[in-house]
Amino acid sequence: MQKRPYRRNGQWLELLPADLAEAPAKDTDSNQHTEQLTIPEAGSHPHLVRQWLLARSLFPAKWINRLFSVGGIKWEGELIRLLAFPPVDPAVDPLYRKVINNRHSVQEPKVLYEDDFCLVLNKPAGMPVHESYAGQTGTLDEAAARLQLGKDDPLPVRHIHRLDDDTSGPVLYAKNDLAQWVLDEAMREKRIDRRYLAVVSGRVKKPAGTVNAPIGKDRHHSTRRRVTPSGDAAVTHYETVRTFPNASLVRLQLETGRTHQIRVHMSHIGHPLVGDKLYGGDSRLLPHQALHGERLLFPHPWSGEMVEAASPQPDWLAALLDKLNERTN
């Protein structure tokens, strides 16, 4: 997606046709070639504008077609207007309704990045991303919705990826349908880069390595995953940052996003995460797995430019490293 200027005007995304015309048209049969290259005149019927937008290949076709079906494509004066930011009804939307009905004090995560299309929140350890059982409150999803309510801008915030409850770090949210479709596709195509820091048990001798081992469910334990030939492909890259007498600080990069992937893979090679009792880690120094999302890099859903959201070292990780340093000295 090429970089293009835009202006948000309430629910509408406003564009100059000339800015869209600079992008190359997709290849189709020669009978439609002239139609694709001709910019519709101001005031053209929305159907003609839709056909031209589809020919530009700048937006997901299903998004343009949905806009057309609800009257969300207009050409007014010098501007093309797209209904890109329709709000939800807070009284009807389940997430917003939960926020309205639960006004007790909750932890407000730090915003690492935000614009009209997306939001990155810094999830603390112990906070779930989403509801995992009926009636659960205090989720990161609620924090995202509460943030939008505070700005009187109840957009349909939806998380693009997840972190385990006890893992801290950045979580990416889409704020409209266009962003969600584009970012979901980026996830499937592995164009969203996630980097983690973890403290694992034992001294990792290799300076770097890759764990390529499929992960599936553990039929003996409903919440566990395990390495199994019948599982889904899973690849984790790691590098050793620092070693202590009985632990190591490692940096990890995911190629895939399987449930508990880092925890399973590091346990599989004999280095379970400190604090991760589920996978054999020692919990005497930390009551939860020592895993922190250090950085998130993603293509912006509008411009296509790469956006980096870095999460500062959390207090629990700094305290754990201090304890390990004390044992070393």
C-alpha positions in Angstrom: 0.0 0.0 0.0 1.5 3.3 -1.0 1.8 6.3 1.2 -1.2 8.6 0.6 -2.5 11.7 2.4 -5.9 11.6 4.0 -8.1 13.6 6.4 -10.5 12.2 8.9 -13.7 14.1 9.2 -15.8 12.5 11.9 -16.9 9.1 10.5 -15.5 9.9 7.0 -12.2 9.4 5.4 -11.6 12.2 2.9 -9.3 11.8 -0.1 -8.3 13.7 -3.2 -8.9 11.6 -6.3 -5.5 12.7 -7.8 -3.7 11.1 -4.8 -5.4 7.7 -5.5 -4.9 8.0 -9.3 -1.1 7.9 -8.9 -1.2 4.2 -7.8 -1.0 1.6 -10.6 -4.2 -0.2 -11.7 -4.4 -3.9 -11.3 -4.2 -6.0 -14.4 -7.5 -7.0 -16.0 -8.8 -7.7 -19.4 -8.4 -5.0 -22.1 -12.2 -4.3 -22.2 -12.0 -2.7 -18.8 -8.6 -1.0 -19.2 -10.0 2.4 -20.3 -12.6 2.4 -17.5 -9.9 1.7 -14.9 -7.6 4.5 -16.0 -10.3 7.2 -16.3 -11.0 9.1 -13.1 -14.7 9.5 -12.6 -16.1 13.0 -12.7 -17.1 14.8 -9.6 -20.6 13.8 -8.5 -20.4 10.4 -10.3 -22.7 7.7 -9.1 -21.2 5.7 -6.2 -21.1 2.6 -8.4 -18.7 4.2 -10.8 -16.5 5.4 -7.9 -16.6 1.9 -6.4 -15.5 0.4 -9.7 -12.7 2.9 -10.0 -11.5 2.3 -6.4 -11.5 -1.5 -7.0 -9.4 -1.0 -10.1 -6.9 0.9 -8.1 -6.3 -2.1 -5.8 -5.6 0.2 -2.9 -8.1 -1.3 -0.5 -9.5 -4.8 0.2 -12.3 -5.4 -2.3 -14.6 -6.7 0.4 -14.2 -3.4 2.3 -15.0 -1.3 -0.7 -18.0 -3.5 -1.5 -19.3 -3.3 2.1 -19.0 0.5 2.1 -21.0 0.6 -1.2 -23.7 -1.6 0.3 -24.3 0.9 3.2 -24.0 4.1 1.2 -20.4 4.7 2.5 -18.9 5.9 -0.8 -19.5 9.5 -1.9 -17.9 12.1 -4.2 -18.6 15.5 -2.9 -16.9 18.6 -4.4 -13.2 17.8 -4.8 -13.2 14.9 -2.3 -13.9 11.2 -2.3 -15.5 10.4 1.1 -15.4 6.8 2.5 -17.3 5.8 5.6 -14.1 4.4 7.3 -14.8 5.3 11.0 -18.4 4.4 11.9 -18.7 4.2 15.7 -20.4 1.3 17.5 -23.3 1.9 19.8 -21.8 1.7 23.3 -25.2 0.6 24.7 -25.3 -2.4 22.3 -21.7 -3.4 21.7 -20.8 -6.1 24.3 -17.3 -4.8 25.0 -18.4 -1.2 25.4 -21.4 -2.2 27.5 -19.2 -4.1 29.8 -16.9 -1.0 30.2 -19.9 1.2 31.0 -21.3 -1.3 33.5 -18.0 -1.9 35.3 -16.7 1.5 36.5 -14.5 0.1 39.3 -10.9 1.2 39.4 -8.7 -0.7 37.0 -5.1 -0.5 35.8 -4.8 1.7 32.7 -2.0 0.4 30.4 0.4 2.9 28.7 -0.3 3.8 25.1 2.8 3.0 23.0 1.4 4.1 19.7 -1.9 5.5 18.4 -3.4 7.2 15.4 -6.8 7.0 13.5 -6.3 3.4 12.4 -4.5 1.5 15.1 -3.5 1.5 18.8 -0.7 -0.3 20.7 -1.2 -0.8 24.4 1.6 -1.9 26.8 0.0 -4.9 28.6 1.2 -5.5 32.1 1.8 -9.0 33.4 -1.3 -10.5 35.0 -3.8 -8.7 32.7 -5.7 -10.9 30.2 -6.0 -9.5 26.7 -9.6 -10.7 26.3 -12.4 -12.3 28.1 -11.8 -16.1 28.6 -15.0 -16.8 30.5 -18.4 -15.2 30.8 -18.3 -12.2 33.1 -14.5 -11.8 33.3 -13.5 -8.1 33.6 -10.3 -6.2 33.8 -9.1 -7.1 30.3 -6.9 -5.2 27.9 -9.7 -5.1 25.4 -11.8 -3.2 28.0 -8.9 -0.8 28.5 -8.8 -0.1 24.7 -12.6 0.5 24.7 -12.4 2.7 27.8 -9.7 4.8 26.1 -12.0 5.4 23.1 -15.0 6.2 25.3 -12.9 8.8 27.1 -12.4 10.5 23.8 -16.1 10.2 22.9 -14.9 8.1 19.9 -16.3 4.6 20.4 -14.6 2.9 17.4 -14.7 -1.0 17.1 -11.3 -1.7 18.7 -10.2 -5.3 18.1 -6.9 -6.9 19.1 -4.8 -8.3 16.2 -2.7 -10.7 18.3 -2.6 -11.9 21.9 -0.2 -12.4 24.8 -0.6 -14.9 27.6 -2.1 -13.3 30.8 1.2 -13.3 32.6 3.3 -12.0 29.7 3.8 -8.3 29.5 4.4 -6.2 26.4 2.8 -4.4 23.4 -0.5 -5.6 21.9 -1.7 -4.2 18.6 -5.4 -3.1 18.1 -7.2 -2.1 14.9 -9.7 0.8 15.3 -11.8 0.1 12.1 -12.6 -2.6 9.7 -10.0 -1.5 7.1 -7.2 -1.7 9.6 -8.4 -5.1 10.9 -8.5 -6.6 7.5 -5.1 -5.3 6.5 -3.4 -6.2 9.8 -5.0 -9.6 9.9 -3.5 -10.3 6.5 -0.1 -9.0 7.6 -0.2 -11.5 10.5 -1.0 -14.4 8.2 1.8 -13.3 5.9 4.2 -13.0 8.8 4.9 -9.3 8.2 4.3 -8.4 11.9 7.6 -8.9 13.8 7.4 -9.6 17.5 10.5 -9.7 19.7 10.6 -10.9 23.3 12.9 -11.0 26.3 12.8 -14.1 28.6 14.7 -15.3 31.6 15.1 -19.1 31.3 16.5 -21.7 33.7 20.0 -22.8 33.2 22.9 -21.5 31.2 22.2 -21.4 27.5 25.5 -22.3 25.9 24.7 -21.4 22.3 25.0 -17.7 21.4 22.0 -18.2 19.1 19.8 -20.9 17.8 16.4 -21.9 16.2 13.8 -24.2 17.6 11.8 -25.7 14.7 9.3 -28.1 16.4 5.6 -28.5 15.8 3.3 -27.8 18.7 -0.1 -29.4 19.6 -2.4 -29.9 22.5 -1.4 -32.1 25.4 -4.2 -34.6 25.7 -3.3 -35.2 29.3 -3.6 -31.6 30.4 -6.3 -29.2 29.0 -4.2 -26.0 29.2 -0.8 -27.3 28.2 0.7 -27.6 24.8 3.6 -29.8 23.8 6.0 -30.6 21.0 4.4 -33.4 18.8 4.9 -34.5 15.2 1.2 -34.1 14.6 1.2 -30.5 15.8 1.2 -27.2 13.9 4.5 -25.9 12.5 6.2 -23.6 15.0 9.6 -21.8 14.7 11.3 -19.7 17.4 14.7 -18.0 17.0 16.7 -17.0 20.1 19.9 -15.4 21.0 21.6 -15.4 24.4 21.9 -11.9 25.8 23.5 -12.7 29.2 24.1 -15.8 31.4 24.0 -16.2 35.1 25.1 -19.2 37.2 21.7 -20.9 36.9 19.7 -18.8 34.4 20.0 -16.9 31.1 18.5 -13.8 29.6 17.5 -14.5 26.0 16.0 -12.5 23.2 13.4 -14.3 21.0 11.7 -13.8 17.7 8.7 -15.7 16.5 8.1 -16.9 12.9 4.8 -18.4 14.0 2.3 -17.6 16.7 1.3 -20.9 18.4 -0.3 -20.9 21.9 2.5 -20.9 24.5 5.1 -21.2 21.7 8.1 -19.6 23.5 7.2 -21.4 26.7 6.9 -24.8 25.0 10.0 -24.4 22.8 12.3 -23.3 25.6 11.1 -26.1 27.9 11.6 -28.5 25.0 15.3 -27.6 24.7 15.8 -27.9 28.5 15.5 -24.2 29.4 12.0 -23.6 30.8 11.1 -20.0 31.6 11.8 -18.9 35.2 8.5 -18.8 37.0 6.7 -21.0 34.5 5.4 -23.8 36.6 3.2 -25.2 33.8 6.3 -26.1 31.8 8.8 -27.0 34.5 10.2 -23.6 35.5 11.3 -22.7 39.0 8.8 -20.2 40.6 10.8 -19.3 43.7 12.2 -16.1 42.1 9.0 -15.1 40.2 5.4 -16.2 40.5 4.7 -16.1 36.7 6.6 -16.8 33.6 9.5 -14.4 32.9 8.5 -13.3 29.5 8.2 -9.8 28.2 7.3 -8.5 24.7 10.2 -6.1 24.0 9.2 -4.8 20.6 6.5 -4.9 18.0 7.1 -3.9 14.4 4.1 -3.8 11.9 3.2 -2.3 8.6 0.8 0.6 9.0 -2.6 -0.3 7.7 -2.9 2.9 5.7 0.6 4.0 4.6 2.3 0.6 4.6 5.3 2.1 6.4 6.8 0.1 9.2 5.8 1.2 12.7 7.9 0.2 15.8 6.4 0.1 19.2 8.9 -0.6 22.0 8.0 -1.6 25.5 10.2 -0.5 28.4 11.6 -3.1 30.7 8.9 -3.8 33.3 9.6 -3.6 37.1 9.3 -7.3 37.6 12.0 -8.0 35.0 14.4 -5.4 36.4 13.9 -6.9 39.9 14.5 -10.4 38.7 17.7 -9.5 36.9 18.8 -7.7 40.1 18.3 -10.8 42.1 20.2 -12.9 39.6 23.1 -10.3 39.7 23.2 -10.5 43.5 23.6 -14.3 43.2 26.4 -13.8 40.7 28.4 -11.4 42.9 
